[in-house]
Structures are given as C-alpha cells and as structure tokens.
Amino acid sequence: MLRVLRSVAFVTYKEWAAYRSHMAVSLFVGPVLFLAQLLIWQAVFSARDTVGGLTLEQMIAYYGIIAVIQYAIFDFADWNLQMLIRTGKFLTFLLRPVSHRWFALSQKAGHRLLGFWLELVPVALILYFGFHVNLVPKHPVWAVISVALSFLMMFLVNYCIGLTAFWLTNAHGIRGMFHLLRDISAGVFLPLTFLPETMQKVLFVLPFQFIVYVPTRVFIGSYELGGITLSIPQIVGMQAAAVGIMWLVSELLWRLGIRRFTGVGA
C-alpha cells in the first residue's frame, strides 16, 4: 500500500507540475481574499476593541491561518469520483488491485506535495511579511498532527459526497450546496464561536469543525465551542477519532453504492 501511495503520488506530482501555471493563479486568489477579510474586520473593529472575545490581531491571525491550512488540505476527490462514475470510466478501477479510495488519497498527496511549495509556502510568506500575520503555532507538534488529520478529514468528507454519484449519477448540484454548508460549518467564513450557542452544540458533534476550525484553534493554542473548552491534546484526540469514524462511514457508503453502479457512459 505504501508503494502504491508513493508511486501514484509521484506520478500525480509530475502530471500537475506540467500545468503548474494553473496552480500559480492561487497565489493571487488567497491573498486577495484575505485582504478583503482584513478590510472588513478593520472596519468592524474601528468602533470596538473586541468582537466575540477576539481582538483584531487574533481575528487577522485566524483568517491568515485558515488561508494557509486550506492550501494544505485542498481536495477534489468529490469532483473526480462523480466524474468517473458519470462517464463510466470508474469501471476500470474495479479491475485494479487497489481500492479507488486509496488511489484517490494517493493522488491528493501528490497534488498537495506540489501545492506545498508552489502555493502554501509563497502565500504564507506573503501573509507573514506583507500583512504581519503570526503563523507560528503555539504547539508546533500538535499543529502538524492536527493539519495532517484535517488533510484526511477533508478527503474523507469530500469522498463521501462523491460517492452520492452512485445514486444521483451527476452529483454536481449537491456538491455545490455541500461545499457552501461545509465551509460555513467548518468556520471558514466566521469563527464558529460567533454562531448561536445551540448551533455551536450541533456543530460540535459534526465532522466539519475538524476540517478547518479545529486545526486553526490548535495553531492559536486554545479550543472552545458551544461552551465546551478542551485542551489541545484532547481536541486533537477527538479529531483523530472523528477521522476514524469518517473512514468507516466512507466504507459503508462504498459498499452500498458499488451495488448500484451500472457503468453508465462506459
């Protein structure tokens, strides 16, 4: 399995390296979005010192960390899987001696390895030196573990969405709706502590907070949601358990969905 991971990741790295100019566009997208958020929050904080218990410096750090983490965990497994199922090309993967889920994860590893130096590092330098965003985690080891788990959680959640194509054939519509709900529930647009407490308690038991919100709070050095405060080791442990549960969910959906595959378009 490790040989498959290494081989597929290497091939994917080489493939995307040939089109690296496409990825380079994100060097402008990330900083521009961050700048827009910075201007909005500067206007909000002009009349007050704190919002939701966060200072302007903490708010800037929150969105800066999110920007960097999103480059590390970016995923397209849902789009790729639904495209293969819709066109019937998924049939070829049923004949291969490795599961498509492992193959897709290996593809993501190669894609993000290229993105690390082509996207993440340059944007992190821009945010650190251009906007003076503190990107140094308070607990470096726990932060690395949390981002790695976030990497897996993003993949598994998206893969489960891609699996809906076994029932819907074309999952484009549900993907668009899901991406919006996922980002809201993960704290991409607003820190989850800004939401009503009842909603925070619901989000606490859902997997989405483990994609972005949890690794961001691990970077900052504290965690709180829905009136629940946990230490960094505790929340990272919960994140690991959540990844394990999502792996089982993806396995269940796979077993149910593969029975419905008819090779449409093949």
Sequence and secondary structure as in RCSB ss.txt:
>XXXX:A:sequence
MLRVLRSVAFVTYKEWAAYRSHMAVSLFVGPVLFLAQLLIWQAVFSARDTVGGLTLEQMIAYYGIIAVIQYAIFD
FADWNLQMLIRTGKFLTFLLRPVSHRWFALSQKAGHRLLGFWLELVPVALILYFGFHVNLVPKHPVWAVISVALS
FLMMFLVNYCIGLTAFWLTNAHGIRGMFHLLRDISAGVFLPLTFLPETMQKVLFVLPFQFIVYVPTRVFIGSYEL
GGITLSIPQIVGMQAAAVGIMWLVSELLWRLGIRRFTGVGA
>XXXX:A:secstr
 HHHHHHHHHHHHHHHHTTHHHHHTHHHHHHHHHHHHHHHHHHHHTT SEETTEEHHHHHHHHHHHHHHHHHH  
 HHHHHHHHHHHTGGGGGGGSSS HHHHHHHHHHHHHHHHIIIIIHHHHHIIIIIS      SSHHHHHHHHHHH
HHHHHHHHHHHHHTHHHHS  HHHHHHHHHHHHHHHTSSS GGGS HHHHHHHHTSGGGGTTHHHHHHHHT EEE
TTEEE HHHHHHHHHHHHHHHHHHHHHHHHHHHTT   TT 
